[in-house]
Amino acid sequence: MKGEKEKERFYLGRAAEYFERALSIGNTPKDDTPKENAAIFTYLLGDIYRRLGEAEKAKEWYGRVERTIKERGGDPKILEFARRQMTEPSDIFS
């Protein structure tokens, strides 16, 4: 989608919707989402909002990664990535 800004924004917006929905489901007893994925989803939401140009919302989600790891587990490396994105945002995985 790179190079097609309207399509890219549309699909990033949809991805944010689905990740937020998956994380909200994670707070219910019927959740099938593996707990260790919550930190990754939280990080990805920050990254999606960064790519959409919503810096404050991105920082909010990156800032939630540490708490998510403490509460639900996950790879601590994700926290390193989130902290880096909060101070020096870039396309780490491009």
PDB file of N, CA, C and O in Angstrom:
ATOM      1  N   MET A   1       0.803  -1.199   0.000  1.00  0.00           N
ATOM      2  CA  MET A   1       0.000   0.000   0.000  1.00  0.00           C
ATOM      3  C   MET A   1       0.850   1.268   0.000  1.00  0.00           C
ATOM      4  O   MET A   1       0.341   2.358  -0.261  1.00  0.00           O
ATOM      5  N   LYS A   2       2.143   1.127   0.293  1.00  0.00           N
ATOM      6  CA  LYS A   2       2.981   2.326   0.308  1.00  0.00           C
ATOM      7  C   LYS A   2       2.907   3.005  -1.042  1.00  0.00           C
ATOM      8  O   LYS A   2       2.935   2.350  -2.083  1.00  0.00           O
ATOM      9  N   GLY A   3       2.814   4.302  -1.017  1.00  0.00           N
ATOM     10  CA  GLY A   3       2.690   5.071  -2.243  1.00  0.00           C
ATOM     11  C   GLY A   3       1.238   5.389  -2.570  1.00  0.00           C
ATOM     12  O   GLY A   3       0.965   6.317  -3.331  1.00  0.00           O
ATOM     13  N   GLU A   4       0.321   4.643  -2.015  1.00  0.00           N
ATOM     14  CA  GLU A   4      -1.109   4.891  -2.199  1.00  0.00           C
ATOM     15  C   GLU A   4      -1.654   5.356  -0.852  1.00  0.00           C
ATOM     16  O   GLU A   4      -2.245   4.580  -0.101  1.00  0.00           O
ATOM     17  N   LYS A   5      -1.445   6.623  -0.568  1.00  0.00           N
ATOM     18  CA  LYS A   5      -1.707   7.181   0.763  1.00  0.00           C
ATOM     19  C   LYS A   5      -3.134   6.939   1.261  1.00  0.00           C
ATOM     20  O   LYS A   5      -3.329   6.586   2.424  1.00  0.00           O
ATOM     21  N   GLU A   6      -4.119   7.123   0.402  1.00  0.00           N
ATOM     22  CA  GLU A   6      -5.504   6.939   0.858  1.00  0.00           C
ATOM     23  C   GLU A   6      -5.781   5.500   1.265  1.00  0.00           C
ATOM     24  O   GLU A   6      -6.405   5.250   2.297  1.00  0.00           O
ATOM     25  N   LYS A   7      -5.318   4.553   0.455  1.00  0.00           N
ATOM     26  CA  LYS A   7      -5.509   3.141   0.780  1.00  0.00           C
ATOM     27  C   LYS A   7      -4.740   2.784   2.047  1.00  0.00           C
ATOM     28  O   LYS A   7      -5.246   2.075   2.917  1.00  0.00           O
ATOM     29  N   GLU A   8      -3.513   3.286   2.137  1.00  0.00           N
ATOM     30  CA  GLU A   8      -2.687   2.996   3.306  1.00  0.00           C
ATOM     31  C   GLU A   8      -3.379   3.488   4.583  1.00  0.00           C
ATOM     32  O   GLU A   8      -3.452   2.756   5.571  1.00  0.00           O
ATOM     33  N   ARG A   9      -3.882   4.720   4.562  1.00  0.00           N
ATOM     34  CA  ARG A   9      -4.566   5.276   5.728  1.00  0.00           C
ATOM     35  C   ARG A   9      -5.827   4.474   6.062  1.00  0.00           C
ATOM     36  O   ARG A   9      -6.122   4.226   7.231  1.00  0.00           O
ATOM     37  N   PHE A  10      -6.560   4.076   5.032  1.00  0.00           N
ATOM     38  CA  PHE A  10      -7.771   3.301   5.255  1.00  0.00           C
ATOM     39  C   PHE A  10      -7.446   1.984   5.965  1.00  0.00           C
ATOM     40  O   PHE A  10      -8.059   1.647   6.978  1.00  0.00           O
ATOM     41  N   TYR A  11      -6.478   1.247   5.423  1.00  0.00           N
ATOM     42  CA  TYR A  11      -6.156  -0.062   5.998  1.00  0.00           C
ATOM     43  C   TYR A  11      -5.468   0.046   7.357  1.00  0.00           C
ATOM     44  O   TYR A  11      -5.670  -0.810   8.218  1.00  0.00           O
ATOM     45  N   LEU A  12      -4.672   1.069   7.557  1.00  0.00           N
ATOM     46  CA  LEU A  12      -4.092   1.281   8.889  1.00  0.00           C
ATOM     47  C   LEU A  12      -5.195   1.572   9.904  1.00  0.00           C
ATOM     48  O   LEU A  12      -5.160   1.077  11.030  1.00  0.00           O
ATOM     49  N   GLY A  13      -6.167   2.374   9.498  1.00  0.00           N
ATOM     50  CA  GLY A  13      -7.301   2.667  10.378  1.00  0.00           C
ATOM     51  C   GLY A  13      -8.082   1.415  10.728  1.00  0.00           C
ATOM     52  O   GLY A  13      -8.493   1.230  11.874  1.00  0.00           O
ATOM     53  N   ARG A  14      -8.286   0.561   9.744  1.00  0.00           N
ATOM     54  CA  ARG A  14      -8.997  -0.704   9.995  1.00  0.00           C
ATOM     55  C   ARG A  14      -8.187  -1.604  10.922  1.00  0.00           C
ATOM     56  O   ARG A  14      -8.741  -2.236  11.822  1.00  0.00           O
ATOM     57  N   ALA A  15      -6.881  -1.660  10.702  1.00  0.00           N
ATOM     58  CA  ALA A  15      -6.017  -2.479  11.556  1.00  0.00           C
ATOM     59  C   ALA A  15      -6.094  -1.987  13.001  1.00  0.00           C
ATOM     60  O   ALA A  15      -6.173  -2.793  13.929  1.00  0.00           O
ATOM     61  N   ALA A  16      -6.070  -0.678  13.192  1.00  0.00           N
ATOM     62  CA  ALA A  16      -6.171  -0.113  14.546  1.00  0.00           C
ATOM     63  C   ALA A  16      -7.480  -0.545  15.195  1.00  0.00           C
ATOM     64  O   ALA A  16      -7.510  -0.921  16.367  1.00  0.00           O
ATOM     65  N   GLU A  17      -8.546  -0.486  14.431  1.00  0.00           N
ATOM     66  CA  GLU A  17      -9.857  -0.918  14.929  1.00  0.00           C
ATOM     67  C   GLU A  17      -9.812  -2.357  15.443  1.00  0.00           C
ATOM     68  O   GLU A  17     -10.274  -2.653  16.545  1.00  0.00           O
ATOM     69  N   TYR A  18      -9.250  -3.237  14.627  1.00  0.00           N
ATOM     70  CA  TYR A  18      -9.219  -4.653  14.979  1.00  0.00           C
ATOM     71  C   TYR A  18      -8.296  -4.938  16.162  1.00  0.00           C
ATOM     72  O   TYR A  18      -8.627  -5.752  17.024  1.00  0.00           O
ATOM     73  N   PHE A  19      -7.150  -4.278  16.208  1.00  0.00           N
ATOM     74  CA  PHE A  19      -6.252  -4.467  17.348  1.00  0.00           C
ATOM     75  C   PHE A  19      -6.896  -3.953  18.633  1.00  0.00           C
ATOM     76  O   PHE A  19      -6.805  -4.600  19.676  1.00  0.00           O
ATOM     77  N   GLU A  20      -7.544  -2.798  18.561  1.00  0.00           N
ATOM     78  CA  GLU A  20      -8.214  -2.274  19.755  1.00  0.00           C
ATOM     79  C   GLU A  20      -9.323  -3.227  20.201  1.00  0.00           C
ATOM     80  O   GLU A  20      -9.502  -3.464  21.395  1.00  0.00           O
ATOM     81  N   ARG A  21     -10.052  -3.762  19.250  1.00  0.00           N
ATOM     82  CA  ARG A  21     -11.109  -4.719  19.579  1.00  0.00           C
ATOM     83  C   ARG A  21     -10.506  -5.964  20.229  1.00  0.00           C
ATOM     84  O   ARG A  21     -11.034  -6.456  21.226  1.00  0.00           O
ATOM     85  N   ALA A  22      -9.419  -6.470  19.681  1.00  0.00           N
ATOM     86  CA  ALA A  22      -8.775  -7.657  20.247  1.00  0.00           C
ATOM     87  C   ALA A  22      -8.300  -7.390  21.672  1.00  0.00           C
ATOM     88  O   ALA A  22      -8.424  -8.255  22.539  1.00  0.00           O
ATOM     89  N   LEU A  23      -7.767  -6.221  21.915  1.00  0.00           N
ATOM     90  CA  LEU A  23      -7.299  -5.895  23.265  1.00  0.00           C
ATOM     91  C   LEU A  23      -8.452  -5.717  24.230  1.00  0.00           C
ATOM     92  O   LEU A  23      -8.326  -6.071  25.402  1.00  0.00           O
ATOM     93  N   SER A  24      -9.567  -5.180  23.776  1.00  0.00           N
ATOM     94  CA  SER A  24     -10.704  -5.014  24.685  1.00  0.00           C
ATOM     95  C   SER A  24     -11.322  -6.369  25.003  1.00  0.00           C
ATOM     96  O   SER A  24     -11.830  -6.572  26.106  1.00  0.00           O
ATOM     97  N   ILE A  25     -11.286  -7.291  24.056  1.00  0.00           N
ATOM     98  CA  ILE A  25     -11.775  -8.638  24.300  1.00  0.00           C
ATOM     99  C   ILE A  25     -10.904  -9.295  25.365  1.00  0.00           C
ATOM    100  O   ILE A  25     -11.388 -10.095  26.166  1.00  0.00           O
ATOM    101  N   GLY A  26      -9.623  -8.957  25.371  1.00  0.00           N
ATOM    102  CA  GLY A  26      -8.696  -9.526  26.333  1.00  0.00           C
ATOM    103  C   GLY A  26      -9.066  -9.243  27.770  1.00  0.00           C
ATOM    104  O   GLY A  26      -8.503  -9.843  28.684  1.00  0.00           O
ATOM    105  N   ASN A  27      -9.994  -8.348  27.982  1.00  0.00           N
ATOM    106  CA  ASN A  27     -10.427  -8.019  29.338  1.00  0.00           C
ATOM    107  C   ASN A  27     -11.693  -8.766  29.741  1.00  0.00           C
ATOM    108  O   ASN A  27     -12.272  -8.487  30.791  1.00  0.00           O
ATOM    109  N   THR A  28     -12.122  -9.710  28.917  1.00  0.00           N
ATOM    110  CA  THR A  28     -13.325 -10.472  29.232  1.00  0.00           C
ATOM    111  C   THR A  28     -12.968 -11.930  29.476  1.00  0.00           C
ATOM    112  O   THR A  28     -11.945 -12.403  28.980  1.00  0.00           O
ATOM    113  N   PRO A  29     -13.789 -12.651  30.231  1.00  0.00           N
ATOM    114  CA  PRO A  29     -13.492 -14.062  30.523  1.00  0.00           C
ATOM    115  C   PRO A  29     -13.534 -14.973  29.302  1.00  0.00           C
ATOM    116  O   PRO A  29     -12.954 -16.058  29.349  1.00  0.00           O
ATOM    117  N   LYS A  30     -14.189 -14.586  28.219  1.00  0.00           N
ATOM    118  CA  LYS A  30     -14.330 -15.443  27.034  1.00  0.00           C
ATOM    119  C   LYS A  30     -13.159 -15.297  26.064  1.00  0.00           C
ATOM    120  O   LYS A  30     -13.178 -15.893  24.987  1.00  0.00           O
ATOM    121  N   ASP A  31     -12.163 -14.530  26.419  1.00  0.00           N
ATOM    122  CA  ASP A  31     -11.065 -14.209  25.509  1.00  0.00           C
ATOM    123  C   ASP A  31     -10.278 -15.438  25.073  1.00  0.00           C
ATOM    124  O   ASP A  31      -9.885 -16.256  25.904  1.00  0.00           O
ATOM    125  N   ASP A  32     -10.046 -15.567  23.756  1.00  0.00           N
ATOM    126  CA  ASP A  32      -9.216 -16.631  23.198  1.00  0.00           C
ATOM    127  C   ASP A  32      -7.827 -16.109  22.818  1.00  0.00           C
ATOM    128  O   ASP A  32      -6.964 -16.894  22.426  1.00  0.00           O
ATOM    129  N   THR A  33      -7.601 -14.805  22.927  1.00  0.00           N
ATOM    130  CA  THR A  33      -6.336 -14.208  22.538  1.00  0.00           C
ATOM    131  C   THR A  33      -5.241 -14.620  23.517  1.00  0.00           C
ATOM    132  O   THR A  33      -5.397 -14.429  24.723  1.00  0.00           O
ATOM    133  N   PRO A  34      -4.138 -15.182  23.024  1.00  0.00           N
ATOM    134  CA  PRO A  34      -3.046 -15.530  23.950  1.00  0.00           C
ATOM    135  C   PRO A  34      -2.545 -14.281  24.679  1.00  0.00           C
ATOM    136  O   PRO A  34      -2.300 -13.248  24.054  1.00  0.00           O
ATOM    137  N   LYS A  35      -2.397 -14.378  25.973  1.00  0.00           N
ATOM    138  CA  LYS A  35      -1.991 -13.226  26.778  1.00  0.00           C
ATOM    139  C   LYS A  35      -0.678 -12.619  26.306  1.00  0.00           C
ATOM    140  O   LYS A  35      -0.514 -11.399  26.341  1.00  0.00           O
ATOM    141  N   GLU A  36       0.262 -13.457  25.864  1.00  0.00           N
ATOM    142  CA  GLU A  36       1.567 -12.928  25.451  1.00  0.00           C
ATOM    143  C   GLU A  36       1.480 -12.055  24.205  1.00  0.00           C
ATOM    144  O   GLU A  36       2.410 -11.303  23.917  1.00  0.00           O
ATOM    145  N   ASN A  37       0.385 -12.141  23.465  1.00  0.00           N
ATOM    146  CA  ASN A  37       0.213 -11.295  22.276  1.00  0.00           C
ATOM    147  C   ASN A  37      -0.266  -9.891  22.621  1.00  0.00           C
ATOM    148  O   ASN A  37      -0.167  -8.989  21.789  1.00  0.00           O
ATOM    149  N   ALA A  38      -0.774  -9.689  23.810  1.00  0.00           N
ATOM    150  CA  ALA A  38      -1.315  -8.378  24.176  1.00  0.00           C
ATOM    151  C   ALA A  38      -0.253  -7.285  24.076  1.00  0.00           C
ATOM    152  O   ALA A  38      -0.550  -6.187  23.606  1.00  0.00           O
ATOM    153  N   ALA A  39       0.970  -7.560  24.506  1.00  0.00           N
ATOM    154  CA  ALA A  39       2.035  -6.550  24.443  1.00  0.00           C
ATOM    155  C   ALA A  39       2.365  -6.214  22.987  1.00  0.00           C
ATOM    156  O   ALA A  39       2.597  -5.053  22.648  1.00  0.00           O
ATOM    157  N   ILE A  40       2.385  -7.225  22.141  1.00  0.00           N
ATOM    158  CA  ILE A  40       2.670  -6.994  20.718  1.00  0.00           C
ATOM    159  C   ILE A  40       1.550  -6.173  20.092  1.00  0.00           C
ATOM    160  O   ILE A  40       1.817  -5.227  19.351  1.00  0.00           O
ATOM    161  N   PHE A  41       0.297  -6.527  20.382  1.00  0.00           N
ATOM    162  CA  PHE A  41      -0.830  -5.766  19.843  1.00  0.00           C
ATOM    163  C   PHE A  41      -0.773  -4.315  20.323  1.00  0.00           C
ATOM    164  O   PHE A  41      -1.046  -3.392  19.555  1.00  0.00           O
ATOM    165  N   THR A  42      -0.422  -4.120  21.580  1.00  0.00           N
ATOM    166  CA  THR A  42      -0.335  -2.769  22.150  1.00  0.00           C
ATOM    167  C   THR A  42       0.745  -1.977  21.427  1.00  0.00           C
ATOM    168  O   THR A  42       0.530  -0.824  21.055  1.00  0.00           O
ATOM    169  N   TYR A  43       1.899  -2.590  21.229  1.00  0.00           N
ATOM    170  CA  TYR A  43       2.987  -1.937  20.494  1.00  0.00           C
ATOM    171  C   TYR A  43       2.547  -1.597  19.072  1.00  0.00           C
ATOM    172  O   TYR A  43       2.769  -0.487  18.590  1.00  0.00           O
ATOM    173  N   LEU A  44       1.921  -2.568  18.409  1.00  0.00           N
ATOM    174  CA  LEU A  44       1.497  -2.349  17.022  1.00  0.00           C
ATOM    175  C   LEU A  44       0.487  -1.210  16.904  1.00  0.00           C
ATOM    176  O   LEU A  44       0.493  -0.466  15.924  1.00  0.00           O
ATOM    177  N   LEU A  45      -0.377  -1.079  17.905  1.00  0.00           N
ATOM    178  CA  LEU A  45      -1.311   0.054  17.879  1.00  0.00           C
ATOM    179  C   LEU A  45      -0.549   1.368  17.932  1.00  0.00           C
ATOM    180  O   LEU A  45      -0.883   2.309  17.212  1.00  0.00           O
ATOM    181  N   GLY A  46       0.466   1.438  18.774  1.00  0.00           N
ATOM    182  CA  GLY A  46       1.299   2.645  18.803  1.00  0.00           C
ATOM    183  C   GLY A  46       1.918   2.908  17.446  1.00  0.00           C
ATOM    184  O   GLY A  46       1.938   4.043  16.970  1.00  0.00           O
ATOM    185  N   ASP A  47       2.420   1.856  16.827  1.00  0.00           N
ATOM    186  CA  ASP A  47       3.065   2.008  15.527  1.00  0.00           C
ATOM    187  C   ASP A  47       2.072   2.426  14.445  1.00  0.00           C
ATOM    188  O   ASP A  47       2.389   3.252  13.589  1.00  0.00           O
ATOM    189  N   ILE A  48       0.892   1.861  14.488  1.00  0.00           N
ATOM    190  CA  ILE A  48      -0.131   2.230  13.502  1.00  0.00           C
ATOM    191  C   ILE A  48      -0.483   3.708  13.649  1.00  0.00           C
ATOM    192  O   ILE A  48      -0.542   4.435  12.658  1.00  0.00           O
ATOM    193  N   TYR A  49      -0.715   4.154  14.883  1.00  0.00           N
ATOM    194  CA  TYR A  49      -1.062   5.564  15.075  1.00  0.00           C
ATOM    195  C   TYR A  49       0.097   6.485  14.702  1.00  0.00           C
ATOM    196  O   TYR A  49      -0.127   7.590  14.209  1.00  0.00           O
ATOM    197  N   ARG A  50       1.327   6.042  14.931  1.00  0.00           N
ATOM    198  CA  ARG A  50       2.485   6.838  14.501  1.00  0.00           C
ATOM    199  C   ARG A  50       2.465   6.998  12.987  1.00  0.00           C
ATOM    200  O   ARG A  50       2.683   8.092  12.468  1.00  0.00           O
ATOM    201  N   ARG A  51       2.203   5.906  12.284  1.00  0.00           N
ATOM    202  CA  ARG A  51       2.169   5.951  10.817  1.00  0.00           C
ATOM    203  C   ARG A  51       1.003   6.795  10.292  1.00  0.00           C
ATOM    204  O   ARG A  51       1.071   7.354   9.197  1.00  0.00           O
ATOM    205  N   LEU A  52      -0.058   6.877  11.086  1.00  0.00           N
ATOM    206  CA  LEU A  52      -1.203   7.715  10.707  1.00  0.00           C
ATOM    207  C   LEU A  52      -0.975   9.188  11.047  1.00  0.00           C
ATOM    208  O   LEU A  52      -1.809  10.036  10.729  1.00  0.00           O
ATOM    209  N   GLY A  53       0.149   9.491  11.690  1.00  0.00           N
ATOM    210  CA  GLY A  53       0.460  10.880  12.041  1.00  0.00           C
ATOM    211  C   GLY A  53      -0.180  11.327  13.339  1.00  0.00           C
ATOM    212  O   GLY A  53      -0.242  12.527  13.610  1.00  0.00           O
ATOM    213  N   GLU A  54      -0.659  10.388  14.153  1.00  0.00           N
ATOM    214  CA  GLU A  54      -1.298  10.708  15.424  1.00  0.00           C
ATOM    215  C   GLU A  54      -0.308  10.436  16.553  1.00  0.00           C
ATOM    216  O   GLU A  54      -0.415   9.441  17.271  1.00  0.00           O
ATOM    217  N   ALA A  55       0.665  11.352  16.693  1.00  0.00           N
ATOM    218  CA  ALA A  55       1.789  11.167  17.612  1.00  0.00           C
ATOM    219  C   ALA A  55       1.360  10.967  19.062  1.00  0.00           C
ATOM    220  O   ALA A  55       1.910  10.108  19.750  1.00  0.00           O
ATOM    221  N   GLU A  56       0.401  11.733  19.532  1.00  0.00           N
ATOM    222  CA  GLU A  56      -0.015  11.613  20.934  1.00  0.00           C
ATOM    223  C   GLU A  56      -0.671  10.261  21.209  1.00  0.00           C
ATOM    224  O   GLU A  56      -0.415   9.634  22.236  1.00  0.00           O
ATOM    225  N   LYS A  57      -1.505   9.828  20.294  1.00  0.00           N
ATOM    226  CA  LYS A  57      -2.156   8.530  20.449  1.00  0.00           C
ATOM    227  C   LYS A  57      -1.115   7.410  20.373  1.00  0.00           C
ATOM    228  O   LYS A  57      -1.210   6.414  21.090  1.00  0.00           O
ATOM    229  N   ALA A  58      -0.130   7.582  19.502  1.00  0.00           N
ATOM    230  CA  ALA A  58       0.950   6.598  19.389  1.00  0.00           C
ATOM    231  C   ALA A  58       1.701   6.488  20.707  1.00  0.00           C
ATOM    232  O   ALA A  58       1.947   5.382  21.189  1.00  0.00           O
ATOM    233  N   LYS A  59       2.068   7.622  21.295  1.00  0.00           N
ATOM    234  CA  LYS A  59       2.796   7.609  22.569  1.00  0.00           C
ATOM    235  C   LYS A  59       1.963   6.971  23.677  1.00  0.00           C
ATOM    236  O   LYS A  59       2.489   6.270  24.542  1.00  0.00           O
ATOM    237  N   GLU A  60       0.671   7.223  23.636  1.00  0.00           N
ATOM    238  CA  GLU A  60      -0.226   6.621  24.634  1.00  0.00           C
ATOM    239  C   GLU A  60      -0.137   5.091  24.576  1.00  0.00           C
ATOM    240  O   GLU A  60      -0.009   4.432  25.607  1.00  0.00           O
ATOM    241  N   TRP A  61      -0.207   4.532  23.357  1.00  0.00           N
ATOM    242  CA  TRP A  61      -0.165   3.077  23.210  1.00  0.00           C
ATOM    243  C   TRP A  61       1.221   2.530  23.495  1.00  0.00           C
ATOM    244  O   TRP A  61       1.343   1.488  24.140  1.00  0.00           O
ATOM    245  N   TYR A  62       2.272   3.202  23.034  1.00  0.00           N
ATOM    246  CA  TYR A  62       3.628   2.744  23.371  1.00  0.00           C
ATOM    247  C   TYR A  62       3.810   2.749  24.888  1.00  0.00           C
ATOM    248  O   TYR A  62       4.443   1.854  25.448  1.00  0.00           O
ATOM    249  N   GLY A  63       3.254   3.756  25.540  1.00  0.00           N
ATOM    250  CA  GLY A  63       3.361   3.867  26.988  1.00  0.00           C
ATOM    251  C   GLY A  63       2.647   2.760  27.743  1.00  0.00           C
ATOM    252  O   GLY A  63       2.978   2.499  28.900  1.00  0.00           O
ATOM    253  N   ARG A  64       1.692   2.111  27.130  1.00  0.00           N
ATOM    254  CA  ARG A  64       0.941   1.023  27.770  1.00  0.00           C
ATOM    255  C   ARG A  64       1.654  -0.326  27.705  1.00  0.00           C
ATOM    256  O   ARG A  64       1.248  -1.275  28.376  1.00  0.00           O
ATOM    257  N   VAL A  65       2.697  -0.414  26.913  1.00  0.00           N
ATOM    258  CA  VAL A  65       3.360  -1.707  26.706  1.00  0.00           C
ATOM    259  C   VAL A  65       3.916  -2.271  28.012  1.00  0.00           C
ATOM    260  O   VAL A  65       3.743  -3.458  28.287  1.00  0.00           O
ATOM    261  N   GLU A  66       4.578  -1.446  28.821  1.00  0.00           N
ATOM    262  CA  GLU A  66       5.188  -1.942  30.058  1.00  0.00           C
ATOM    263  C   GLU A  66       4.135  -2.542  30.991  1.00  0.00           C
ATOM    264  O   GLU A  66       4.316  -3.641  31.516  1.00  0.00           O
ATOM    265  N   ARG A  67       3.051  -1.825  31.190  1.00  0.00           N
ATOM    266  CA  ARG A  67       1.973  -2.331  32.056  1.00  0.00           C
ATOM    267  C   ARG A  67       1.385  -3.623  31.495  1.00  0.00           C
ATOM    268  O   ARG A  67       1.081  -4.549  32.247  1.00  0.00           O
ATOM    269  N   THR A  68       1.229  -3.681  30.191  1.00  0.00           N
ATOM    270  CA  THR A  68       0.669  -4.868  29.550  1.00  0.00           C
ATOM    271  C   THR A  68       1.568  -6.080  29.785  1.00  0.00           C
ATOM    272  O   THR A  68       1.081  -7.172  30.080  1.00  0.00           O
ATOM    273  N   ILE A  69       2.874  -5.884  29.655  1.00  0.00           N
ATOM    274  CA  ILE A  69       3.811  -6.988  29.895  1.00  0.00           C
ATOM    275  C   ILE A  69       3.736  -7.444  31.346  1.00  0.00           C
ATOM    276  O   ILE A  69       3.749  -8.643  31.623  1.00  0.00           O
ATOM    277  N   LYS A  70       3.659  -6.489  32.276  1.00  0.00           N
ATOM    278  CA  LYS A  70       3.578  -6.842  33.694  1.00  0.00           C
ATOM    279  C   LYS A  70       2.296  -7.613  34.006  1.00  0.00           C
ATOM    280  O   LYS A  70       2.312  -8.559  34.793  1.00  0.00           O
ATOM    281  N   GLU A  71       1.190  -7.207  33.389  1.00  0.00           N
ATOM    282  CA  GLU A  71      -0.105  -7.819  33.684  1.00  0.00           C
ATOM    283  C   GLU A  71      -0.358  -9.113  32.922  1.00  0.00           C
ATOM    284  O   GLU A  71      -0.959 -10.045  33.457  1.00  0.00           O
ATOM    285  N   ARG A  72       0.104  -9.172  31.666  1.00  0.00           N
ATOM    286  CA  ARG A  72      -0.280 -10.303  30.817  1.00  0.00           C
ATOM    287  C   ARG A  72       0.893 -11.099  30.268  1.00  0.00           C
ATOM    288  O   ARG A  72       0.699 -12.124  29.615  1.00  0.00           O
ATOM    289  N   GLY A  73       2.106 -10.634  30.529  1.00  0.00           N
ATOM    290  CA  GLY A  73       3.281 -11.318  30.007  1.00  0.00           C
ATOM    291  C   GLY A  73       3.620 -10.854  28.601  1.00  0.00           C
ATOM    292  O   GLY A  73       2.984  -9.959  28.045  1.00  0.00           O
ATOM    293  N   GLY A  74       4.633 -11.486  28.051  1.00  0.00           N
ATOM    294  CA  GLY A  74       5.076 -11.131  26.710  1.00  0.00           C
ATOM    295  C   GLY A  74       6.573 -10.898  26.688  1.00  0.00           C
ATOM    296  O   GLY A  74       7.232 -10.895  27.728  1.00  0.00           O
ATOM    297  N   ASP A  75       7.093 -10.705  25.508  1.00  0.00           N
ATOM    298  CA  ASP A  75       8.525 -10.527  25.298  1.00  0.00           C
ATOM    299  C   ASP A  75       8.970  -9.140  25.747  1.00  0.00           C
ATOM    300  O   ASP A  75       8.472  -8.142  25.226  1.00  0.00           O
ATOM    301  N   PRO A  76       9.897  -9.053  26.704  1.00  0.00           N
ATOM    302  CA  PRO A  76      10.374  -7.748  27.169  1.00  0.00           C
ATOM    303  C   PRO A  76      11.050  -6.920  26.069  1.00  0.00           C
ATOM    304  O   PRO A  76      11.163  -5.700  26.196  1.00  0.00           O
ATOM    305  N   LYS A  77      11.495  -7.569  25.005  1.00  0.00           N
ATOM    306  CA  LYS A  77      12.109  -6.848  23.876  1.00  0.00           C
ATOM    307  C   LYS A  77      11.110  -5.843  23.284  1.00  0.00           C
ATOM    308  O   LYS A  77      11.509  -4.785  22.797  1.00  0.00           O
ATOM    309  N   ILE A  78       9.827  -6.171  23.327  1.00  0.00           N
ATOM    310  CA  ILE A  78       8.794  -5.264  22.814  1.00  0.00           C
ATOM    311  C   ILE A  78       8.835  -3.948  23.591  1.00  0.00           C
ATOM    312  O   ILE A  78       8.632  -2.879  23.016  1.00  0.00           O
ATOM    313  N   LEU A  79       9.095  -4.024  24.893  1.00  0.00           N
ATOM    314  CA  LEU A  79       9.192  -2.810  25.710  1.00  0.00           C
ATOM    315  C   LEU A  79      10.353  -1.938  25.244  1.00  0.00           C
ATOM    316  O   LEU A  79      10.229  -0.714  25.199  1.00  0.00           O
ATOM    317  N   GLU A  80      11.476  -2.553  24.898  1.00  0.00           N
ATOM    318  CA  GLU A  80      12.614  -1.787  24.366  1.00  0.00           C
ATOM    319  C   GLU A  80      12.207  -1.042  23.096  1.00  0.00           C
ATOM    320  O   GLU A  80      12.519   0.137  22.930  1.00  0.00           O
ATOM    321  N   PHE A  81      11.507  -1.741  22.204  1.00  0.00           N
ATOM    322  CA  PHE A  81      11.064  -1.114  20.958  1.00  0.00           C
ATOM    323  C   PHE A  81      10.121   0.052  21.247  1.00  0.00           C
ATOM    324  O   PHE A  81      10.239   1.119  20.645  1.00  0.00           O
ATOM    325  N   ALA A  82       9.185  -0.160  22.172  1.00  0.00           N
ATOM    326  CA  ALA A  82       8.213   0.888  22.502  1.00  0.00           C
ATOM    327  C   ALA A  82       8.921   2.117  23.070  1.00  0.00           C
ATOM    328  O   ALA A  82       8.604   3.244  22.690  1.00  0.00           O
ATOM    329  N   ARG A  83       9.856   1.912  23.959  1.00  0.00           N
ATOM    330  CA  ARG A  83      10.597   3.047  24.542  1.00  0.00           C
ATOM    331  C   ARG A  83      11.379   3.795  23.474  1.00  0.00           C
ATOM    332  O   ARG A  83      11.437   5.025  23.483  1.00  0.00           O
ATOM    333  N   ARG A  84      11.977   3.051  22.557  1.00  0.00           N
ATOM    334  CA  ARG A  84      12.719   3.698  21.473  1.00  0.00           C
ATOM    335  C   ARG A  84      11.776   4.534  20.598  1.00  0.00           C
ATOM    336  O   ARG A  84      12.116   5.649  20.202  1.00  0.00           O
ATOM    337  N   GLN A  85      10.604   3.996  20.305  1.00  0.00           N
ATOM    338  CA  GLN A  85       9.646   4.717  19.471  1.00  0.00           C
ATOM    339  C   GLN A  85       9.157   6.000  20.151  1.00  0.00           C
ATOM    340  O   GLN A  85       8.842   6.981  19.477  1.00  0.00           O
ATOM    341  N   MET A  86       9.095   5.989  21.486  1.00  0.00           N
ATOM    342  CA  MET A  86       8.627   7.179  22.196  1.00  0.00           C
ATOM    343  C   MET A  86       9.667   8.305  22.141  1.00  0.00           C
ATOM    344  O   MET A  86       9.308   9.481  22.197  1.00  0.00           O
ATOM    345  N   THR A  87      10.945   7.952  22.033  1.00  0.00           N
ATOM    346  CA  THR A  87      11.983   8.981  22.011  1.00  0.00           C
ATOM    347  C   THR A  87      12.509   9.262  20.615  1.00  0.00           C
ATOM    348  O   THR A  87      12.818  10.407  20.283  1.00  0.00           O
ATOM    349  N   GLU A  88      12.613   8.212  19.786  1.00  0.00           N
ATOM    350  CA  GLU A  88      13.137   8.355  18.424  1.00  0.00           C
ATOM    351  C   GLU A  88      12.281   7.560  17.452  1.00  0.00           C
ATOM    352  O   GLU A  88      12.711   6.507  16.981  1.00  0.00           O
ATOM    353  N   PRO A  89      11.087   8.032  17.140  1.00  0.00           N
ATOM    354  CA  PRO A  89      10.186   7.271  16.256  1.00  0.00           C
ATOM    355  C   PRO A  89      10.786   7.034  14.872  1.00  0.00           C
ATOM    356  O   PRO A  89      11.321   7.945  14.241  1.00  0.00           O
ATOM    357  N   SER A  90      10.681   5.789  14.422  1.00  0.00           N
ATOM    358  CA  SER A  90      11.158   5.435  13.084  1.00  0.00           C
ATOM    359  C   SER A  90      10.531   4.109  12.672  1.00  0.00           C
ATOM    360  O   SER A  90       9.858   3.450  13.465  1.00  0.00           O
ATOM    361  N   ASP A  91      10.764   3.732  11.419  1.00  0.00           N
ATOM    362  CA  ASP A  91      10.285   2.439  10.923  1.00  0.00           C
ATOM    363  C   ASP A  91      11.333   1.401  11.260  1.00  0.00           C
ATOM    364  O   ASP A  91      12.218   1.131  10.448  1.00  0.00           O
ATOM    365  N   ILE A  92      11.251   0.822  12.426  1.00  0.00           N
ATOM    366  CA  ILE A  92      12.230  -0.138  12.915  1.00  0.00           C
ATOM    367  C   ILE A  92      12.269  -1.387  12.053  1.00  0.00           C
ATOM    368  O   ILE A  92      13.347  -1.897  11.749  1.00  0.00           O
ATOM    369  N   PHE A  93      11.114  -1.880  11.659  1.00  0.00           N
ATOM    370  CA  PHE A  93      11.030  -3.172  10.993  1.00  0.00           C
ATOM    371  C   PHE A  93      10.876  -3.074   9.484  1.00  0.00           C
ATOM    372  O   PHE A  93      10.435  -4.034   8.852  1.00  0.00           O
ATOM    373  N   SER A  94      11.223  -1.958   8.900  1.00  0.00           N
ATOM    374  CA  SER A  94      11.067  -1.820   7.440  1.00  0.00           C
ATOM    375  C   SER A  94      12.197  -2.487   6.702  1.00  0.00           C
ATOM    376  O   SER A  94      12.227  -2.469   5.472  1.00  0.00           O
TER     377      SER A  94
END
